[in-house]
């Protein structure tokens, strides 16, 4: 279990680094959005590329940070129901949910996204909007985000098993924000 906990810490470190890093893209997105709106309303000019850049920046924050959100125990859950259970029962529910729901869905999305991303890349797919951006950089965020979420799911499952064995404290308690 020591090796698995080390693997879990490595995944936590990776998702922690990514989560702390991509938050700066929010600032960039706000600046792009503000400048775009200012130019559009002041000079009555607009660009699809600037609008698409806003969407890409949102995707660059949301998708890679999904694993970080799971690391921080901030994903939407059924806490109203599970909050009444003992920590050991909650850990078993988390393991079940990860094995039956999270990992199958993330692996399926990974499997289905690779051909789409590859096709977009090799054909240099462009937006259908006039003046739009190339699409593959945004599409590649899908498998990256779901791979990070899958890895974090594995990490959380390892921690739940270690908790059930009495090796670590309850990993399901809310963690502080960083």
ZAMI-20397 format. One record per residue (C-alpha): residue number from 1; residue in three letters; x, y, z. Coordinates in steps of 0.1 Angstrom, whole numbers. Layout:
<rs>
   seq   type       X       Y       Z
   NUM    Ala       X       Y       Z
...
</rs>
This chain:
<rs>
   seq   type       X       Y       Z
     1    Unk       0       0       0
     2    Unk      30      23       5
     3    Unk      37      23     -32
     4    Unk       1      30     -40
     5    Unk       0      59     -16
     6    Unk      32      74     -31
     7    Unk      15      71     -66
     8    Unk     -16      88     -51
     9    Unk       6     116     -37
    10    Unk      22     120     -72
    11    Unk     -12     123     -88
    12    Unk     -24     148     -61
    13    Unk       8     168     -67
    14    Unk       2     169    -105
    15    Unk     -34     179    -102
    16    Unk     -26     204     -75
    17    Unk       0     220     -97
    18    Unk     -23     221    -127
    19    Unk     -52     235    -106
    20    Unk     -31     263     -92
    21    Unk     -16     271    -126
    22    Unk     -47     272    -148
    23    Unk     -65     297    -124
    24    Unk     -44     324    -140
    25    Unk     -61     317    -173
    26    Unk     -93     330    -157
    27    Unk     -76     364    -154
    28    Unk     -66     362    -191
    29    Unk    -102     352    -200
    30    Unk    -116     382    -181
    31    Unk     -91     406    -197
    32    Unk     -99     392    -232
    33    Unk    -136     394    -225
    34    Unk    -134     430    -212
    35    Unk    -112     442    -241
    36    Unk    -135     424    -266
    37    Unk    -166     441    -252
    38    Unk    -149     475    -250
    39    Unk    -138     473    -286
    40    Unk    -172     460    -298
    41    Unk    -192     487    -280
    42    Unk    -168     516    -284
    43    Unk    -158     510    -321
    44    Unk    -186     488    -332
    45    Unk    -161     461    -342
    46    Unk    -160     425    -333
    47    Unk    -141     393    -341
    48    Unk    -151     357    -339
    49    Unk    -116     348    -331
    50    Unk    -118     369    -298
    51    Unk    -151     353    -289
    52    Unk    -137     318    -296
    53    Unk    -106     326    -276
    54    Unk    -128     333    -246
    55    Unk    -144     298    -250
    56    Unk    -110     282    -254
    57    Unk     -97     299    -223
    58    Unk    -128     287    -204
    59    Unk    -122     251    -216
    60    Unk     -85     255    -206
    61    Unk     -96     262    -171
    62    Unk    -126     239    -167
    63    Unk    -113     207    -182
    64    Unk     -78     204    -167
    65    Unk     -90     216    -133
    66    Unk    -117     188    -130
    67    Unk     -91     166    -114
    68    Unk     -81     194     -90
    69    Unk    -117     199     -81
    70    Unk    -120     162     -71
    71    Unk     -87     165     -52
    72    Unk    -102     194     -32
    73    Unk    -134     173     -26
    74    Unk    -155     200     -43
    75    Unk    -174     180     -69
    76    Unk    -211     179     -65
    77    Unk    -222     149     -45
    78    Unk    -252     136     -26
    79    Unk    -238     149       7
    80    Unk    -273     154      20
    81    Unk    -276     116      20
    82    Unk    -241     105      26
    83    Unk    -234     131      53
    84    Unk    -255     111      77
    85    Unk    -232      80      73
    86    Unk    -201      71      92
    87    Unk    -168      80      75
    88    Unk    -161      43      67
    89    Unk    -195      40      50
    90    Unk    -189      72      30
    91    Unk    -155      58      20
    92    Unk    -171      26       7
    93    Unk    -197      47     -12
    94    Unk    -169      68     -28
    95    Unk    -150      36     -39
    96    Unk    -182      22     -54
    97    Unk    -190      55     -72
    98    Unk    -155      58     -85
    99    Unk    -155      22     -98
   100    Unk    -191      21    -112
   101    Unk    -196      57    -124
   102    Unk    -165      80    -125
   103    Unk    -139      57    -141
   104    Unk    -162      41    -167
   105    Unk    -175      74    -179
   106    Unk    -141      91    -179
   107    Unk    -125      62    -197
   108    Unk    -153      61    -223
   109    Unk    -149      98    -229
   110    Unk    -112      94    -233
   111    Unk    -117      65    -257
   112    Unk    -142      85    -278
   113    Unk    -123     118    -278
   114    Unk     -90     105    -292
   115    Unk    -103      99    -328
   116    Unk    -120     133    -328
   117    Unk     -89     151    -316
   118    Unk     -66     133    -340
   119    Unk     -89     140    -369
   120    Unk     -91     177    -360
   121    Unk     -53     178    -357
   122    Unk     -44     161    -390
   123    Unk     -70     181    -409
   124    Unk     -61     214    -392
   125    Unk     -98     218    -385
   126    Unk    -109     255    -384
   127    Unk    -139     270    -369
   128    Unk    -168     274    -393
   129    Unk    -172     310    -381
   130    Unk    -156     337    -403
   131    Unk    -123     346    -388
   132    Unk    -125     317    -363
   133    Unk     -96     298    -347
   134    Unk     -81     264    -354
   135    Unk    -100     238    -334
   136    Unk     -76     211    -323
   137    Unk     -60     231    -294
   138    Unk     -94     233    -277
   139    Unk    -103     197    -285
   140    Unk     -71     183    -271
   141    Unk     -82     197    -237
   142    Unk    -110     170    -236
   143    Unk     -87     139    -233
   144    Unk     -63     159    -211
   145    Unk     -90     169    -187
   146    Unk    -106     135    -185
   147    Unk     -72     118    -181
   148    Unk     -64     140    -152
   149    Unk     -99     134    -137
   150    Unk     -94      96    -141
   151    Unk     -61      97    -124
   152    Unk     -75     118     -95
   153    Unk    -103      93     -92
   154    Unk     -78      65     -89
   155    Unk     -59      86     -63
   156    Unk     -90      92     -43
   157    Unk     -99      55     -44
   158    Unk     -64      45     -32
   159    Unk     -68      70      -3
   160    Unk    -102      55       6
   161    Unk     -88      20       7
   162    Unk     -59      32      28
   163    Unk     -84      49      52
   164    Unk    -104      17      55
   165    Unk     -72      -1      64
   166    Unk     -65      25      91
   167    Unk     -34      38      74
   168    Unk     -44      74      69
   169    Unk     -70      98      82
   170    Unk    -104     103      65
   171    Unk     -96     117      30
   172    Unk    -133     126      25
   173    Unk    -132     155      49
   174    Unk    -133     189      33
   175    Unk     -99     202      26
   176    Unk     -88     238      28
   177    Unk     -87     259      -3
   178    Unk     -53     268     -17
</rs>
